[in-house]
Amino acid sequence: MKKDLHPTYYSEAKVTCACGNIFTTGSTMAEIKTEICSACHPFYTGKQKLIDTARRVEKFAAKLESKTEIRSKKTKREARNKAREAKAQAAKEALEKELAA
């Protein structure tokens, strides 16, 4: 086996989470910093927690809101067009009755 090929293994590597949880594990790094761990991850805690990295949640919410606004404007426009068509149809029928009489 070649010497100096494998990295150094630390059996007591310190892992620090953003929530404040600290534990040890085996790793090739002496110290590891993480944003989320088993103490704060929603899968393990059963509580929903939004982790907003680079405003992604806010951007998604804004995008979703703009799509619903577009849909509501579309439905309003469609309703207005249907009302106009119904009014034009009624006027056409009234004119036909008048001409027939």
PLY file of the C-alpha trace (Angstrom):
ply
format ascii 1.0
element vertex 101
property float x
property float y
property float z
element edge 100
property int vertex1
property int vertex2
end_header
0.00 0.00 0.00
1.25 3.48 -0.84
2.16 5.81 1.99
0.54 9.23 2.37
-2.25 8.29 -0.04
-5.14 8.10 2.39
-6.40 11.11 4.37
-6.05 11.24 8.13
-9.00 9.71 9.95
-10.28 11.52 13.04
-12.30 9.19 15.25
-13.44 12.08 17.47
-14.45 14.65 14.82
-16.56 17.47 16.28
-19.80 18.29 14.39
-21.48 21.63 15.11
-24.97 22.43 13.83
-26.50 25.87 13.29
-29.17 25.01 15.88
-26.45 24.64 18.54
-26.32 20.85 18.69
-22.77 19.46 19.05
-21.81 15.79 18.70
-18.80 13.70 17.71
-18.37 11.19 14.89
-15.64 9.67 12.79
-14.50 11.66 9.76
-11.56 12.73 7.65
-12.16 16.30 8.81
-11.35 17.35 12.36
-14.27 19.79 12.63
-17.52 19.89 10.61
-20.08 22.72 10.60
-23.54 21.96 9.25
-26.79 23.89 8.82
-29.14 21.09 9.84
-28.82 17.92 11.93
-31.03 15.17 13.29
-31.98 17.35 16.28
-33.53 20.06 14.09
-34.44 18.26 10.83
-38.23 18.15 10.22
-38.15 14.43 9.36
-36.83 13.55 12.81
-38.61 16.23 14.86
-42.01 16.04 13.18
-42.21 19.84 13.07
-42.16 21.82 9.85
-39.31 24.29 9.66
-38.58 26.44 6.64
-34.89 26.79 6.07
-34.50 29.85 3.89
-31.19 29.78 2.09
-30.70 32.76 -0.23
-34.38 33.87 0.13
-35.61 30.83 -1.85
-38.81 30.49 0.19
-39.64 34.20 -0.28
-38.91 33.99 -4.00
-41.13 30.93 -4.36
-43.97 32.58 -2.43
-43.72 35.72 -4.60
-43.72 33.63 -7.77
-46.74 31.67 -6.58
-48.58 34.87 -5.66
-47.93 36.43 -9.08
-49.26 33.30 -10.82
-52.49 33.42 -8.79
-52.88 37.12 -9.66
-52.48 36.30 -13.35
-55.04 33.50 -13.06
-57.54 35.76 -11.27
-57.10 38.45 -13.95
-57.60 35.79 -16.64
-60.81 34.51 -15.06
-62.13 38.06 -14.67
-61.37 38.73 -18.35
-63.05 35.48 -19.40
-66.14 36.29 -17.32
-66.31 39.77 -18.84
-66.02 38.33 -22.36
-68.78 35.78 -21.65
-71.05 38.56 -20.38
-70.38 40.61 -23.53
-71.10 37.60 -25.73
-74.34 36.89 -23.86
-75.39 40.55 -24.20
-74.58 40.56 -27.92
-76.51 37.29 -28.39
-79.53 38.73 -26.57
-79.41 41.89 -28.70
-79.16 39.78 -31.86
-82.18 37.68 -30.82
-84.17 40.82 -30.00
-83.32 42.30 -33.41
-84.34 39.09 -35.17
-87.70 39.07 -33.28
-88.25 42.72 -34.21
-87.51 42.06 -37.88
-89.75 38.97 -37.90
-92.70 40.91 -36.46
0 1
1 2
2 3
3 4
4 5
5 6
6 7
7 8
8 9
9 10
10 11
11 12
12 13
13 14
14 15
15 16
16 17
17 18
18 19
19 20
20 21
21 22
22 23
23 24
24 25
25 26
26 27
27 28
28 29
29 30
30 31
31 32
32 33
33 34
34 35
35 36
36 37
37 38
38 39
39 40
40 41
41 42
42 43
43 44
44 45
45 46
46 47
47 48
48 49
49 50
50 51
51 52
52 53
53 54
54 55
55 56
56 57
57 58
58 59
59 60
60 61
61 62
62 63
63 64
64 65
65 66
66 67
67 68
68 69
69 70
70 71
71 72
72 73
73 74
74 75
75 76
76 77
77 78
78 79
79 80
80 81
81 82
82 83
83 84
84 85
85 86
86 87
87 88
88 89
89 90
90 91
91 92
92 93
93 94
94 95
95 96
96 97
97 98
98 99
99 100
